[in-house]
Amino acid sequence: MANVEITGLYIYPVKSCAGIRVQELKFDHQGPVGDRRYMVVSPDGRFLTQRQLPVMAHIECKLLESGLELSFSGTDFCCVSVAEVQTAAVRLVVSVWDDEMEALDCGDDVAAFLSGVLGREARLVYMPESTHRQVDASRAMEGEWVGFADGFPLLLCAEESLQSLSEEAGLEVDMLRFRPNVVVRGGQPFEELSWTVLSSASGQMQLLKPCTRCVIPTRDIDTQQKQPDVVAALKKLCVHDKQILFGQNAVVSGLDSLRVGDCFESSGD
Protein backbone atom coordinates (compact mmCIF):
# COMPACT_ATOMS: atom_id res chain seq x y z
CA MET A 1 0.00 0.00 0.00
CA ALA A 2 1.30 3.46 -0.88
CA ASN A 3 0.20 7.07 -0.71
CA VAL A 4 0.15 8.27 -4.29
CA GLU A 5 0.06 11.84 -5.64
CA ILE A 6 -0.85 12.91 -9.17
CA THR A 7 2.05 14.93 -10.61
CA GLY A 8 1.01 15.22 -14.25
CA LEU A 9 -2.08 15.00 -16.44
CA TYR A 10 -2.23 14.84 -20.24
CA ILE A 11 -4.72 14.64 -23.07
CA TYR A 12 -4.10 13.66 -26.69
CA PRO A 13 -6.84 15.31 -28.79
CA VAL A 14 -5.90 13.31 -31.90
CA LYS A 15 -4.94 9.67 -31.43
CA SER A 16 -1.15 9.25 -31.84
CA CYS A 17 -0.45 12.98 -32.35
CA ALA A 18 1.23 15.28 -29.82
CA GLY A 19 -0.19 15.59 -26.31
CA ILE A 20 -1.14 18.54 -24.14
CA ARG A 21 -0.28 18.89 -20.46
CA VAL A 22 -3.28 20.01 -18.37
CA GLN A 23 -3.96 20.77 -14.72
CA GLU A 24 -7.30 18.96 -14.67
CA LEU A 25 -8.94 16.05 -16.44
CA LYS A 26 -12.72 16.17 -16.61
CA PHE A 27 -14.73 13.11 -17.56
CA ASP A 28 -17.79 12.37 -19.63
CA HIS A 29 -19.22 9.06 -20.80
CA GLN A 30 -16.35 8.53 -23.28
CA GLY A 31 -13.54 9.16 -20.80
CA PRO A 32 -11.33 12.24 -20.35
CA VAL A 33 -12.89 15.23 -22.09
CA GLY A 34 -10.81 16.23 -25.11
CA ASP A 35 -8.81 13.01 -25.20
CA ARG A 36 -8.64 11.01 -28.42
CA ARG A 37 -11.97 12.15 -29.79
CA TYR A 38 -10.25 12.62 -33.17
CA MET A 39 -8.36 9.99 -35.14
CA VAL A 40 -6.39 9.81 -38.39
CA VAL A 41 -7.53 7.01 -40.67
CA SER A 42 -6.66 5.52 -44.03
CA PRO A 43 -9.23 5.69 -46.86
CA ASP A 44 -10.71 2.37 -45.72
CA GLY A 45 -11.26 3.68 -42.17
CA ARG A 46 -8.37 1.86 -40.49
CA PHE A 47 -6.64 3.87 -37.77
CA LEU A 48 -3.12 5.24 -38.40
CA THR A 49 -0.57 5.73 -35.61
CA GLN A 50 3.03 6.55 -34.84
CA ARG A 51 3.80 2.84 -35.02
CA GLN A 52 3.97 3.04 -38.80
CA LEU A 53 4.13 6.85 -39.18
CA PRO A 54 6.55 8.36 -36.60
CA VAL A 55 6.04 11.85 -38.04
CA MET A 56 2.63 11.91 -36.36
CA ALA A 57 4.43 12.64 -33.07
CA HIS A 58 5.18 16.14 -34.43
CA ILE A 59 1.62 17.07 -35.39
CA GLU A 60 0.67 19.56 -32.67
CA CYS A 61 -2.90 19.83 -31.43
CA LYS A 62 -4.73 22.76 -29.86
CA LEU A 63 -8.28 22.49 -28.61
CA LEU A 64 -10.47 25.46 -29.52
CA GLU A 65 -13.93 26.39 -28.28
CA SER A 66 -15.14 25.64 -31.79
CA GLY A 67 -13.10 22.51 -32.37
CA LEU A 68 -9.45 21.76 -33.10
CA GLU A 69 -6.34 23.31 -34.61
CA LEU A 70 -3.56 21.14 -36.04
CA SER A 71 -0.10 22.41 -36.88
CA PHE A 72 3.15 20.94 -38.16
CA SER A 73 6.70 22.28 -37.90
CA GLY A 74 5.38 25.42 -36.23
CA THR A 75 4.08 26.97 -39.47
CA ASP A 76 1.44 25.08 -41.43
CA PHE A 77 -1.88 24.73 -39.64
CA CYS A 78 -5.43 23.66 -40.25
CA CYS A 79 -8.58 24.23 -38.15
CA VAL A 80 -11.51 21.88 -37.72
CA SER A 81 -14.95 23.08 -36.59
CA VAL A 82 -16.90 20.45 -34.69
CA ALA A 83 -20.15 22.26 -35.42
CA GLU A 84 -19.48 22.13 -39.16
CA VAL A 85 -18.48 18.47 -38.94
CA GLN A 86 -21.69 17.60 -37.11
CA THR A 87 -23.78 19.61 -39.58
CA ALA A 88 -22.22 17.91 -42.58
CA ALA A 89 -22.78 14.54 -40.87
CA VAL A 90 -20.69 12.50 -43.32
CA ARG A 91 -20.61 9.26 -41.37
CA LEU A 92 -17.96 6.59 -41.76
CA VAL A 93 -17.35 3.20 -40.20
CA VAL A 94 -13.83 3.21 -38.74
CA SER A 95 -11.83 0.64 -36.82
CA VAL A 96 -9.42 0.54 -33.87
CA TRP A 97 -7.93 -2.94 -33.63
CA ASP A 98 -10.94 -5.28 -33.66
CA ASP A 99 -13.51 -2.61 -32.76
CA GLU A 100 -15.65 -0.99 -35.44
CA MET A 101 -17.60 2.20 -34.72
CA GLU A 102 -19.28 5.13 -36.42
CA ALA A 103 -17.43 8.44 -36.75
CA LEU A 104 -17.86 11.76 -38.56
CA ASP A 105 -15.52 12.76 -41.37
CA CYS A 106 -13.83 16.12 -40.70
CA GLY A 107 -13.65 17.25 -44.32
CA ASP A 108 -11.36 17.62 -47.29
CA ASP A 109 -9.24 20.55 -46.02
CA VAL A 110 -7.86 18.72 -43.01
CA ALA A 111 -7.57 15.54 -45.08
CA ALA A 112 -5.35 17.40 -47.55
CA PHE A 113 -3.27 18.83 -44.67
CA LEU A 114 -2.72 15.41 -43.10
CA SER A 115 -2.06 13.70 -46.42
CA GLY A 116 0.63 16.27 -47.16
CA VAL A 117 2.30 15.83 -43.76
CA LEU A 118 2.13 12.04 -43.80
CA GLY A 119 2.95 11.47 -47.45
CA ARG A 120 -0.05 9.19 -47.92
CA GLU A 121 -3.80 9.56 -48.22
CA ALA A 122 -5.35 10.16 -44.81
CA ARG A 123 -8.50 11.62 -43.29
CA LEU A 124 -9.46 12.93 -39.87
CA VAL A 125 -12.55 11.61 -38.11
CA TYR A 126 -14.40 12.71 -34.97
CA MET A 127 -16.27 10.57 -32.45
CA PRO A 128 -19.72 12.02 -31.81
CA GLU A 129 -21.47 11.67 -28.47
CA SER A 130 -23.84 9.14 -30.04
CA THR A 131 -21.01 6.62 -30.56
CA HIS A 132 -20.60 4.18 -27.68
CA ARG A 133 -17.47 2.02 -27.72
CA GLN A 134 -17.33 -0.51 -24.90
CA VAL A 135 -14.15 -0.97 -22.86
CA ASP A 136 -12.97 -4.61 -22.86
CA ALA A 137 -15.96 -6.29 -21.22
CA SER A 138 -13.78 -9.01 -19.69
CA ARG A 139 -12.11 -6.35 -17.54
CA ALA A 140 -14.63 -3.52 -17.19
CA MET A 141 -18.32 -3.21 -16.41
CA GLU A 142 -20.83 -3.01 -19.23
CA GLY A 143 -21.45 0.64 -20.01
CA GLU A 144 -17.80 1.71 -19.53
CA TRP A 145 -17.08 3.63 -22.74
CA VAL A 146 -13.86 4.77 -24.39
CA GLY A 147 -12.99 7.12 -27.26
CA PHE A 148 -10.40 6.27 -29.90
CA ALA A 149 -7.76 5.17 -27.36
CA ASP A 150 -6.37 1.68 -27.96
CA GLY A 151 -8.70 0.07 -25.45
CA PHE A 152 -9.07 1.96 -22.16
CA PRO A 153 -9.91 5.58 -21.33
CA LEU A 154 -6.93 6.17 -19.00
CA LEU A 155 -3.27 5.19 -18.90
CA LEU A 156 -1.41 5.68 -15.61
CA CYS A 157 2.40 5.71 -15.30
CA ALA A 158 4.68 6.23 -12.30
CA GLU A 159 7.66 8.57 -11.93
CA GLU A 160 9.66 6.01 -9.93
CA SER A 161 9.42 3.45 -12.73
CA LEU A 162 10.53 6.01 -15.32
CA GLN A 163 13.49 7.00 -13.13
CA SER A 164 14.55 3.37 -12.81
CA LEU A 165 14.30 2.92 -16.57
CA SER A 166 16.30 6.09 -17.20
CA GLU A 167 19.05 4.96 -14.83
CA GLU A 168 19.26 1.58 -16.52
CA ALA A 169 19.34 3.17 -20.01
CA GLY A 170 21.92 5.79 -18.99
CA LEU A 171 19.86 8.66 -20.37
CA GLU A 172 16.79 10.66 -19.39
CA VAL A 173 13.74 9.00 -20.87
CA ASP A 174 10.83 11.38 -21.48
CA MET A 175 7.60 10.21 -19.87
CA LEU A 176 5.66 11.39 -22.93
CA ARG A 177 7.10 8.45 -24.88
CA PHE A 178 4.62 6.33 -22.94
CA ARG A 179 1.68 8.67 -23.65
CA PRO A 180 0.15 8.62 -20.15
CA ASN A 181 -2.98 10.45 -19.11
CA VAL A 182 -2.05 10.29 -15.42
CA VAL A 183 1.45 10.45 -13.92
CA VAL A 184 1.88 9.64 -10.23
CA ARG A 185 4.58 9.32 -7.61
CA GLY A 186 4.65 7.62 -4.25
CA GLY A 187 5.42 3.94 -4.76
CA GLN A 188 8.44 1.78 -5.49
CA PRO A 189 9.61 1.32 -9.09
CA PHE A 190 7.09 -0.79 -11.02
CA GLU A 191 4.90 -1.23 -7.95
CA GLU A 192 2.01 0.23 -9.92
CA LEU A 193 1.78 -2.99 -11.93
CA SER A 194 0.42 -4.70 -8.80
CA TRP A 195 -2.11 -2.01 -7.90
CA THR A 196 -5.77 -2.71 -8.57
CA VAL A 197 -7.37 0.40 -7.06
CA LEU A 198 -6.34 3.96 -6.20
CA SER A 199 -8.85 5.38 -3.71
CA SER A 200 -9.67 8.85 -2.43
CA ALA A 201 -12.58 10.34 -0.51
CA SER A 202 -14.14 11.33 -3.86
CA GLY A 203 -13.86 8.06 -5.76
CA GLN A 204 -11.50 5.60 -7.34
CA MET A 205 -9.27 4.82 -10.27
CA GLN A 206 -9.63 1.14 -11.06
CA LEU A 207 -6.48 -0.28 -12.62
CA LEU A 208 -7.59 -2.97 -15.03
CA LYS A 209 -4.63 -4.12 -17.11
CA PRO A 210 -0.88 -3.48 -17.33
CA CYS A 211 -0.10 -1.78 -20.62
CA THR A 212 1.72 -3.80 -23.26
CA ARG A 213 4.17 -1.52 -25.06
CA CYS A 214 4.93 -1.26 -28.76
CA VAL A 215 7.84 0.38 -30.60
CA ILE A 216 6.79 3.98 -29.79
CA PRO A 217 8.51 4.26 -26.35
CA THR A 218 11.82 3.07 -27.83
CA ARG A 219 12.09 6.19 -30.02
CA ASP A 220 13.59 9.54 -29.06
CA ILE A 221 10.65 11.89 -28.74
CA ASP A 222 12.33 14.63 -30.83
CA THR A 223 14.21 12.70 -33.51
CA GLN A 224 11.92 9.64 -33.57
CA GLN A 225 15.02 7.46 -33.89
CA LYS A 226 15.03 4.15 -32.05
CA GLN A 227 17.46 4.15 -29.10
CA PRO A 228 19.12 0.75 -28.42
CA ASP A 229 19.90 1.64 -24.79
CA VAL A 230 16.20 2.23 -24.09
CA VAL A 231 15.27 -1.00 -25.85
CA ALA A 232 17.78 -2.89 -23.68
CA ALA A 233 16.51 -1.23 -20.48
CA LEU A 234 12.89 -2.08 -21.30
CA LYS A 235 13.84 -5.69 -21.99
CA LYS A 236 15.76 -5.94 -18.71
CA LEU A 237 13.25 -4.25 -16.39
CA CYS A 238 9.84 -4.51 -18.00
CA VAL A 239 9.43 -7.95 -19.56
CA HIS A 240 6.67 -10.11 -18.08
CA ASP A 241 5.57 -13.30 -19.85
CA LYS A 242 7.52 -12.23 -22.94
CA GLN A 243 5.72 -8.87 -23.13
CA ILE A 244 7.10 -5.41 -22.30
CA LEU A 245 4.79 -3.78 -19.74
CA PHE A 246 4.89 -0.18 -18.55
CA GLY A 247 2.00 1.57 -16.83
CA GLN A 248 -1.57 0.51 -16.14
CA ASN A 249 -4.81 0.97 -18.08
CA ALA A 250 -7.61 2.35 -15.93
CA VAL A 251 -11.15 3.65 -15.58
CA VAL A 252 -12.58 6.01 -12.96
CA SER A 253 -15.45 5.36 -10.59
CA GLY A 254 -17.25 8.16 -8.77
CA LEU A 255 -14.83 10.82 -10.02
CA ASP A 256 -15.93 13.75 -12.17
CA SER A 257 -12.36 14.99 -12.57
CA LEU A 258 -8.70 14.51 -11.61
CA ARG A 259 -6.35 17.36 -10.69
CA VAL A 260 -2.60 17.66 -10.33
CA GLY A 261 -1.90 17.31 -6.60
CA ASP A 262 -4.79 14.92 -5.91
CA CYS A 263 -3.78 12.13 -3.52
CA PHE A 264 -4.87 8.50 -3.45
CA GLU A 265 -4.19 5.36 -1.46
CA SER A 266 -3.19 2.29 -3.43
CA SER A 267 -4.32 -1.27 -2.89
CA GLY A 268 -3.63 -4.38 -4.89
CA ASP A 269 -2.12 -7.81 -5.05
Buried (B, 14 or more C-beta within 10 A) or exposed (E): EBEBBBBBBBBBBBBBBBBBEBEEBBBEEBBBBBBBBBBBBBEEBEBBBBEEBBEBBBBBBBBEEEBBBBBBEEEEEBBBBBEEBEEEEEBBEBBBEEBEBBBBBBBEEBBBBBBEBBEEEBBBBBBBEEBEBBBBEEBBEEEBBBBBBBBBBBBBBBBBBBBBBBBBBEBEBEBBBBBBBBBBBBBEBBBBBBBBBBBBEEBBBBBBBBBBBEEBBBBBBEEBEEBEEBBBBBEEBBEEEEEBBBBBBBBBEEBEBBEBEBEBBBBBE
